[in-house]
Amino acid sequence: MRNNTKQVKIRSVLVGGGAPIAVQTMTNLPVTDIDGTLGQIERCMGCGCDIVRIALPNKQSVVAFAEVRKQTDAPLVADIHFDWRLAIAAIEAGADKVRINPGNMSLSQLDAVIDCAKLHDVPVRIGVNGGSVNKDVLESVGGSRPRALCVSLEKYVRYFEDRGFDQIVLSVKSTDIQETVETNRLAAQLGYPMHIGVTEAGLLRQGLVKNAIGIGALLLESIGDTVRVSLTSDPVDEVQAAKDILVSLGLKRGVTFVSCPKCGRCSIDLENTAKQVYDYVKNIDKNLKIAVMGCEVNGPGECSDADLGLAGANGSCVFFRHGKRYKTVDAEHAIEQFKNEIDLLTNDN
Ligand code: SF4
């Protein structure tokens, strides 16, 4: 059962209020590279991304953003750090949501952004991070950074509410996983959709581990309505990782892929086989379990709940369904034939 939050709409995507958890990422090129940005958006949306965020650091970037907006129907979030005028220009250029840190604006500037968002019916993501912690607030909550961050966040939530605006999404991120989890637990009590992730998590492998721990811990507590896996890598990797986390927890439709760690019993090129099969199935939008195992000793038994499996067997590969073998194929032709079996299975469903 998901946390019962308010709901916002980001173009066609509902976030919070029981809607499916939305996957998002951020383009990593200057938006003034319009073709490059559109290419990244297309690749991300093509592999299951729901929402794309774009950094708008200056006026030229908002002009470029307006052009990107015209050329894609993807839900776009404008990421603004300091300049309230850019937030307003982005909304007027067709942003479907803006992300701001209200701590970087005066209250009158914030009022102007809220009024513009209200006029255009565009949700606002309120983001606070470690830098938002005020020393006096920190002392008043006994030095607890999660509590201090949530005091800052709640102050802004009430400010938006007092201006009659509740189309907000909350985010409280930290590079420290425990702090991220504790802060999000507190922030979730405010009843608004939560954007979750571990920020500045690092390069691909390290970043995947940190994000899986932080995001996974929160999702297991039913906290989180939209997910961004932050990686120093291609945005497509962020999308794929977010999907893998959600599918692994049964929170999104998709393929659960299983492969064994390989040992001395393995008789096939397991790594290559597993990579090829995974690439083939990773974007299938159906609940399936596909297994690739190194040998038939443990393969069928360990994957008895797989819809389709392949196991190496002395220069051949055994195919099995739900743990029962039904076909033996030369290793040389196994990958192509296995892909055919996957096609048959996905067409059947
Ligand atoms: S399935 Fe076979 S090859 Fe893979 S780890 Fe188990 S025993 Fe080893």
Residues whose N, C-alpha, C, O or C-beta is under 5 A from the ligand:
A	BS01	SF4	C260 P261 K262 C263 R265 C266 M293 G294 C295 N298 G299
